[in-house]
Amino acid sequence: MSINQTDPLLIADVDAQAILKRFHPPKPDWFEKFFALFLAKCCGYYEGKVAGYKAEIFSRLKGRVNKVLELGIGSGPNLKYYAGDGDVHVYGIDPNEKMEKYAQEAAVAAGLPPTNFNFIQMVGEALPVSDASMDAVVGTLVLCSVQDVGLALQEVKRVLKPGGLFIFIEHVAAQDQTTLKFFQGILNPLQKIISDGCHLTRHTEKHISEAGFSDVDIKRAYLSFCFPVNPHIYGIARK
Ligand SMILES: C[S@@+](CC[C@H](N)C(=O)[O-])C[C@H]1O[C@@H](n2cnc3c(N)ncnc32)[C@H](O)[C@@H]1O
């Protein structure tokens, strides 16, 4: 497989198959279909509950960005936040090609012109876009799932223009010696299997804080209905 694109911001000569095999080894077709369907159809309640946090961080992009890359775009629940925002072009990266159908539908529903949305089957650890080409990178519930968080964050910094923004919402490990952390430890192996590599016990806020961004603003939130996928962090980091 190769990235056969004419967009000058995309790096076409990568061995996508080898990269995917290394960072997101293929899962059975039925699993990828099921996971994509689950994200597309069953996350409405969650999206409603995080809408306020998302509105807060996405408002920082309003009218200021042209090129946006989404890490692990999934079924595209964030695409509606770019609606009516001028000429935004979104590059949606995800290793699960079954997400494309739903992400394309979400792009249409959000009113993005077809030429302003590209779904690219790839991983966050090897973004197939040029250095300093993106005004913003967005990641929601994805650093829990990538295989190498440090590498993915270095890639985020590489593709951002100077001053570009990384905006994120992630669930992270609970505080040590809490009941929640205890259950996260027990449930983590199962979570990784049923949620395509998602970790309940990652200290993602530490990774983001130490990734070398010039300015990092991280807030915490607890979603009462979401045990054990808690607490959440959300915020903005500037390259
Ligand atoms: C929990 S879903 C979140 C999807 C979407 N961002 C959302 O907020 O609903 C995690 C997503 O990360 C993707 N993913 C898994 N490993 C990845 C990697 N190494 N790089 C980029 N995306 C990855 C999965 O295919 C899935 O679409």
The ligand as a Tripos MOL2 file, in Angstrom:
@<TRIPOS>MOLECULE
LIG
   27    29     1     0     0
SMALL
NO_CHARGES

@<TRIPOS>ATOM
      1 C1        -11.1450    5.4820   21.1910 C.3       1 LIG1
      2 S1        -10.9430    5.7780   19.4900 S.3       1 LIG1
      3 C2        -11.1710    7.5530   19.3850 C.3       1 LIG1
      4 C3        -11.5840    8.0040   18.0330 C.3       1 LIG1
      5 C4        -11.8930    9.4980   17.9100 C.3       1 LIG1
      6 N1        -10.7010   10.2980   18.0270 N.3       1 LIG1
      7 C5        -12.9180    9.9030   18.9340 C.2       1 LIG1
      8 O1        -12.6770   10.8500   19.6920 O.co2     1 LIG1
      9 O2        -13.9970    9.2720   18.9520 O.co2     1 LIG1
     10 C6         -9.2040    5.5720   19.2270 C.3       1 LIG1
     11 C7         -8.8470    5.7350   17.7640 C.3       1 LIG1
     12 O3         -7.4210    5.6960   17.6510 O.3       1 LIG1
     13 C8         -7.1000    4.9180   16.5200 C.3       1 LIG1
     14 N2         -5.7140    4.4360   16.7000 N.ar      1 LIG1
     15 C9         -5.2860    3.2930   17.2800 C.ar      1 LIG1
     16 N3         -3.9410    3.2190   17.2270 N.ar      1 LIG1
     17 C10        -3.5280    4.3500   16.6020 C.ar      1 LIG1
     18 C11        -2.2510    4.8550   16.2260 C.ar      1 LIG1
     19 N4         -1.1400    4.1780   16.5150 N.pl3     1 LIG1
     20 N5         -2.2010    6.0360   15.5790 N.ar      1 LIG1
     21 C12        -3.3210    6.7270   15.2930 C.ar      1 LIG1
     22 N6         -4.5630    6.3020   15.6230 N.ar      1 LIG1
     23 C13        -4.6580    5.1260   16.2620 C.ar      1 LIG1
     24 C14        -8.1690    3.8290   16.4930 C.3       1 LIG1
     25 O4         -8.2780    3.2020   15.2360 O.3       1 LIG1
     26 C15        -9.4030    4.6380   16.8890 C.3       1 LIG1
     27 O5        -10.0210    5.2040   15.7650 O.3       1 LIG1
@<TRIPOS>BOND
     1     1     2 1
     2     2     3 1
     3     2    10 1
     4     3     4 1
     5     4     5 1
     6     5     6 1
     7     5     7 1
     8     7     8 2
     9     7     9 1
    10    10    11 1
    11    11    12 1
    12    11    26 1
    13    12    13 1
    14    13    14 1
    15    13    24 1
    16    14    15 ar
    17    14    23 ar
    18    15    16 ar
    19    16    17 ar
    20    17    18 ar
    21    17    23 ar
    22    18    19 1
    23    18    20 ar
    24    20    21 ar
    25    21    22 ar
    26    22    23 ar
    27    24    25 1
    28    24    26 1
    29    26    27 1
@<TRIPOS>SUBSTRUCTURE
     1 LIG1         1 GROUP 0 **** ****
